[in-house]
Amino acid sequence: MARKSLASSNERKVSRPNSTHGIRLTLSQAEPGQVAIEVGITDFIAYSQNPGFTRLNLKGGKVLDVKETTDQIDRLVRLASGSASGHGNLLEYQ
């Protein structure tokens, strides 16, 4: 079965209900600071570190390659899942 990959654009959102928390990541094929993607933490199935990028496996057979490391993603997911509020819950690695 072939995997789907999201196409590049200035900004993409992976569908998620408003009540879930999300993180903002940078697509690996993008110019620095140009393309960010918002991913709901409930959409994650797995992610793995590769030389120069991290591959995300998401619900729905989606696969994304991002610039953030697995350590950075781990930190963001922990912070997002610990947020008490459903508002302003989009986190970005800094």
C-alpha positions as CSV (number, residue, x, y, z in Angstrom):
1,M,0.0,0.0,0.0
2,A,1.5,3.3,-1.0
3,R,1.7,6.0,1.6
4,K,0.3,9.5,1.1
5,S,2.6,12.5,1.7
6,L,1.4,16.1,2.2
7,A,2.4,18.6,-0.5
8,S,4.3,21.7,0.4
9,S,2.6,25.0,0.8
10,N,3.1,28.1,3.0
11,E,1.2,26.5,5.8
12,R,-0.8,23.3,6.2
13,K,-3.0,22.0,9.0
14,V,-3.6,18.3,9.7
15,S,-7.3,18.1,10.7
16,R,-7.9,17.8,14.4
17,P,-10.7,18.7,16.7
18,N,-10.5,22.0,18.5
19,S,-10.4,20.2,21.9
20,T,-7.0,18.4,21.1
21,H,-3.6,19.9,21.5
22,G,-1.2,20.4,18.7
23,I,2.3,21.4,17.8
24,R,3.8,23.3,14.9
25,L,6.7,21.7,13.0
26,T,8.8,22.7,10.0
27,L,8.6,20.6,6.8
28,S,12.1,19.4,5.8
29,Q,11.7,20.3,2.1
30,A,10.9,23.9,3.0
31,E,13.2,26.9,3.1
32,P,14.0,27.9,6.6
33,G,11.1,29.7,8.3
34,Q,8.8,29.4,5.3
35,V,6.7,26.3,5.8
36,A,5.2,25.2,9.1
37,I,2.6,22.5,9.7
38,E,0.3,22.1,12.6
39,V,-0.1,18.6,13.8
40,G,-2.5,17.4,16.5
41,I,-0.8,15.2,19.0
42,T,-3.6,12.7,18.7
43,D,-2.7,12.3,15.0
44,F,0.8,10.8,15.8
45,I,1.3,7.1,15.3
46,A,5.1,7.1,15.4
47,Y,8.1,9.1,14.5
48,S,11.8,8.3,13.8
49,Q,15.0,10.2,13.5
50,N,16.8,10.0,10.2
51,P,20.0,11.9,9.1
52,G,18.8,15.6,8.7
53,F,15.1,15.0,9.3
54,T,12.5,13.2,11.4
55,R,9.8,11.1,9.7
56,L,6.3,11.3,11.2
57,N,3.8,8.6,10.6
58,L,0.3,10.0,11.2
59,K,-3.2,8.7,11.2
60,G,-4.8,8.2,7.7
61,G,-1.6,6.9,6.2
62,K,0.0,10.3,6.1
63,V,3.8,10.6,6.3
64,L,5.7,13.9,6.9
65,D,9.4,14.7,7.0
66,V,10.2,17.6,9.4
67,K,13.3,19.4,10.5
68,E,12.8,19.1,14.2
69,T,14.6,16.2,16.0
70,T,12.8,13.5,17.9
71,D,14.0,15.1,21.2
72,Q,12.4,18.4,20.2
73,I,9.2,16.7,19.2
74,D,9.1,14.7,22.4
75,R,9.4,18.0,24.4
76,L,6.7,19.7,22.4
77,V,4.3,16.7,22.7
78,R,4.8,16.5,26.5
79,L,4.2,20.3,26.8
80,A,1.1,20.2,24.6
81,S,-0.4,17.2,26.3
82,G,0.1,18.8,29.7
83,S,-1.6,22.0,28.8
84,A,-4.8,22.5,30.9
85,S,-6.5,24.9,28.5
86,G,-8.1,24.0,25.1
87,H,-7.2,27.5,23.9
88,G,-3.8,28.7,22.7
89,N,-2.6,25.1,22.7
90,L,-0.4,25.3,19.6
91,L,3.2,24.9,20.6
92,E,6.3,25.6,18.5
93,Y,9.9,24.6,19.2
94,Q,12.0,27.6,20.1
